[in-house]
Structure formats: structure tokens, C-alpha cells
Amino acid sequence: MDMNTRSVCAVLLCLALAGTSCGKKNKVAGQAETRQEQTATAAVMEVDDLLAGAEGLAGKAVEVEGVCTHICQHGARKIFLMGSDDTQTIRCEAGEDVGAFKQDCVNSIVRVRGTLMEQRIDEAYLQAWEERAKQQTPAAHSHAGAACEADRKANGEAPANSTGERIANFRKRIAQRQEQEGKAYLSFYYIDTASYTIVNE
């Protein structure tokens, strides 16, 4: 093999190796992008998982997806997302940037991004509620005192025929929790919604 032939072979070998190397780099880059997409998808929680880990997630940014079962008729400021059944429901309240939810949310899968907030009901809360009831002062729709049926389901409330019965039921639940966990309050969670997407309309 003469010198020219050897030079040509060497150049062709280098080009082949370079092409293989680039192919590997592109493949690795593609795999990295796929992993990032999978991680982003994994970050979207199911309602059941969010509720199961709510205590540790309170005050943190969350992204959750579920079926919207109800929209609050008082300005469309709240929707409720359901998980595996109607006992697994999270309330989502519209933040300043959202303003109000679209009616199209109902019966659609909705993905919500925001901050998970904790609402505590304790004896002081119940006494204030009793006082409002005596004065017949309506509480805000987002509070337990004037909760709609969807709110009551989300809070796991037993059926009640009066405000007094509802308050008594809360007291029983608080007493049970204090006995079992040493906490004299009930925790209910909702999402302060920064943005949302209707996944299927």
C-alpha cells in the first residue's frame, strides 16, 4: 500500500470514527431530553398522592391533575378536582393571576399549579362559627361555615341537618384526633392556584 493510499485510508477512518462519536453524542443528548420530559411528567401528582402527603407538602409549590367535578357559582373562584373517587377531592382556589376558572373545567381533566395551603379548624374557629350563626352573619363561601356540598365532601364531613350538628361533628373529629395524634385541630388542604390547564375539553 503506497503512501497516498495510506493517507486516504487514515482520513476515511477518522471521518468514520467522528461520525460514530457524533451519533453517540446525539443519542445521549436525546436520552437526556427524554429523561427530563419523564421527570417533568412525574412531577404532576395525582390527587390521591397529593392528599396522602399533604402535611409534608403544605406551603410548597405543587402540580396536580384530576377530574373537575364542581365549579363554585360564586364568581367561579373555586373548582374541585377528584382523584380515584369522591372521597379524594382537593379544592383549588383562583389566585390573583387566575381571577376565575372557566366553566369548561367541569367534567374535564384539569392540571393545576400553585401552592398547597393548610386550613385549620380548632375550638376557637368553632366558637367564632357559633357566634356568626347566632348573629346569622354569612361566612365566606370558602370557610366551613358556608361550605357548599363539594366543600363538605372534600372535608370528609358526615351528613348534617343543621349548623349546630355540623359543629358538633367537627368537635367529635377534633377530639378523636387529639386522642390519637395529640393535635387539637383538623387540617384541611387546598391549592392557591397560580395557573391551570384544561387537559381535555
C-alpha positions as CSV (number, residue, x, y, z in Angstrom):
1,M,0.0,0.0,0.0
2,D,1.6,3.3,-1.1
3,M,1.8,6.5,1.0
4,N,-1.2,8.2,-0.8
5,T,-3.4,5.2,-0.3
6,R,-2.5,5.0,3.4
7,S,-3.3,8.7,3.8
8,V,-6.7,8.3,2.2
9,C,-7.5,5.3,4.5
10,A,-6.4,7.3,7.5
11,V,-8.7,10.2,6.6
12,L,-11.7,7.9,6.0
13,L,-11.1,6.1,9.3
14,C,-11.0,9.4,11.2
15,L,-14.3,10.5,9.5
16,A,-16.0,7.2,10.3
17,L,-14.9,7.5,14.0
18,A,-16.0,11.1,14.2
19,G,-19.4,10.2,12.7
20,T,-19.9,7.4,15.3
21,S,-18.9,9.7,18.1
22,C,-21.4,12.4,17.0
23,G,-24.1,9.7,16.7
24,K,-23.4,8.7,20.3
25,K,-23.5,12.3,21.5
26,N,-26.8,12.9,19.7
27,K,-28.2,9.7,21.2
28,V,-27.0,10.6,24.7
29,A,-28.5,14.1,24.3
30,G,-31.8,12.6,23.1
31,Q,-31.9,10.3,26.1
32,A,-31.2,13.2,28.5
33,E,-34.1,15.1,26.9
34,T,-36.4,12.1,27.3
35,R,-35.4,11.8,31.0
36,Q,-36.2,15.5,31.5
37,E,-39.6,15.0,29.9
38,Q,-40.3,12.0,32.1
39,T,-39.2,13.9,35.2
40,A,-41.5,16.8,34.3
41,T,-44.4,14.4,33.8
42,A,-43.6,12.6,37.0
43,A,-43.8,16.0,38.8
44,V,-47.6,16.2,38.1
45,M,-49.2,14.5,41.1
46,E,-52.4,12.5,41.3
47,V,-55.0,13.9,43.8
48,D,-54.7,10.8,46.0
49,D,-51.0,11.1,46.3
50,L,-51.2,14.8,47.0
51,L,-53.7,14.3,49.8
52,A,-51.7,11.4,51.2
53,G,-48.6,13.6,51.5
54,A,-50.4,16.9,52.2
55,E,-48.9,17.5,55.7
56,G,-45.4,17.5,54.3
57,L,-46.3,19.5,51.2
58,A,-48.1,22.4,52.9
59,G,-46.7,25.7,51.9
60,K,-44.9,24.2,48.9
61,A,-45.4,24.5,45.1
62,V,-47.4,21.6,43.7
63,E,-48.8,20.5,40.4
64,V,-51.8,18.2,40.4
65,E,-54.2,16.7,37.8
66,G,-57.7,15.4,38.3
67,V,-61.3,15.5,37.1
68,C,-63.0,18.7,37.8
69,T,-66.3,17.8,39.5
70,H,-67.6,21.2,40.5
71,I,-67.1,24.9,40.0
72,C,-68.2,27.4,42.6
73,Q,-71.1,29.5,41.3
74,H,-69.9,32.5,43.4
75,G,-67.7,34.1,40.8
76,A,-66.1,30.8,39.6
77,R,-63.3,31.3,42.1
78,K,-63.1,27.6,43.1
79,I,-63.0,24.2,41.4
80,F,-62.8,20.8,42.9
81,L,-60.5,18.1,41.5
82,M,-61.3,14.4,42.2
83,G,-58.9,11.5,42.4
84,S,-59.8,7.8,42.5
85,D,-63.3,8.6,44.0
86,D,-65.2,11.4,45.6
87,T,-63.6,10.9,49.0
88,Q,-60.3,12.0,47.3
89,T,-61.0,15.6,46.4
90,I,-58.9,18.8,46.6
91,R,-60.3,22.4,46.5
92,C,-58.5,24.8,44.1
93,E,-58.9,28.5,44.7
94,A,-58.2,31.0,42.0
95,G,-55.1,33.2,42.7
96,E,-54.8,36.8,41.6
97,D,-53.3,35.7,38.2
98,V,-56.1,33.3,37.5
99,G,-59.0,35.5,38.5
100,A,-61.7,33.0,37.8
101,F,-61.9,29.5,36.4
102,K,-63.6,28.7,33.0
103,Q,-66.9,26.8,33.1
104,D,-65.3,24.4,30.6
105,C,-63.3,23.0,33.5
106,V,-66.3,21.0,34.7
107,N,-66.2,17.3,33.7
108,S,-62.7,17.9,32.2
109,I,-59.3,16.7,33.4
110,V,-57.6,19.9,34.7
111,R,-54.0,20.4,35.7
112,V,-53.5,22.9,38.4
113,R,-50.2,24.6,39.5
114,G,-50.0,26.5,42.8
115,T,-49.2,26.4,46.5
116,L,-50.7,23.8,48.8
117,M,-52.3,25.6,51.8
118,E,-53.5,24.3,55.1
119,Q,-56.7,25.5,56.8
120,R,-57.0,24.5,60.4
121,I,-60.3,24.1,62.3
122,D,-59.9,24.2,66.1
123,E,-62.1,25.1,69.1
124,A,-61.6,28.9,68.6
125,Y,-62.7,28.5,64.9
126,L,-65.8,26.6,66.0
127,Q,-66.7,29.2,68.7
128,A,-66.4,32.0,66.2
129,W,-68.6,30.0,63.8
130,E,-71.2,29.5,66.5
131,E,-71.2,33.3,67.2
132,R,-71.7,34.0,63.5
133,A,-74.6,31.6,63.4
134,K,-76.3,33.3,66.3
135,Q,-75.9,36.6,64.6
136,Q,-76.9,35.0,61.3
137,T,-73.8,36.5,59.6
138,P,-73.0,34.5,56.5
139,A,-69.4,33.4,56.3
140,A,-67.3,33.5,53.2
141,H,-68.0,30.6,50.8
142,S,-64.5,29.2,51.3
143,H,-65.0,28.8,55.1
144,A,-66.5,25.8,56.7
145,G,-69.5,27.8,58.0
146,A,-70.9,28.3,54.5
147,A,-69.4,25.4,52.6
148,C,-71.1,24.1,49.6
149,E,-71.8,20.4,49.1
150,A,-68.5,20.0,47.2
151,D,-66.6,21.6,50.1
152,R,-68.3,19.3,52.6
153,K,-67.3,16.2,50.6
154,A,-63.7,17.5,50.3
155,N,-63.6,17.9,54.0
156,G,-65.0,14.5,54.7
157,E,-68.0,15.8,56.5
158,A,-70.8,13.5,57.6
159,P,-74.3,14.5,56.5
160,A,-75.8,17.0,58.9
161,N,-79.2,18.7,59.2
162,S,-78.1,21.9,60.9
163,T,-75.1,24.2,61.5
164,G,-75.2,23.0,65.2
165,E,-74.9,19.4,64.1
166,R,-72.0,20.2,61.7
167,I,-70.1,22.0,64.5
168,A,-70.8,19.1,66.9
169,N,-69.4,16.7,64.2
170,F,-66.3,18.8,63.9
171,R,-65.8,18.7,67.7
172,K,-66.1,14.9,67.7
173,R,-63.5,14.6,65.0
174,I,-61.1,17.1,66.8
175,A,-61.5,15.1,70.0
176,Q,-60.6,11.9,68.1
177,R,-57.6,13.4,66.5
178,Q,-56.4,14.8,69.8
179,E,-56.7,11.4,71.4
180,Q,-54.9,9.6,68.6
181,E,-52.3,12.2,67.5
182,G,-52.2,14.8,70.2
183,K,-53.4,17.5,67.8
184,A,-56.5,19.6,68.9
185,Y,-57.4,20.7,65.4
186,L,-58.4,19.4,62.0
187,S,-56.3,20.1,58.9
188,F,-57.9,20.7,55.5
189,Y,-55.9,21.4,52.4
190,Y,-56.5,23.5,49.3
191,I,-54.4,24.8,46.4
192,D,-53.9,28.6,45.9
193,T,-53.9,28.3,42.1
194,A,-51.3,30.2,40.1
195,S,-52.2,28.7,36.8
196,Y,-54.2,25.9,35.3
197,T,-54.7,23.9,32.1
198,I,-57.7,22.0,30.8
199,V,-56.1,18.8,29.6
200,N,-59.1,17.6,27.7
201,E,-62.1,19.7,26.9
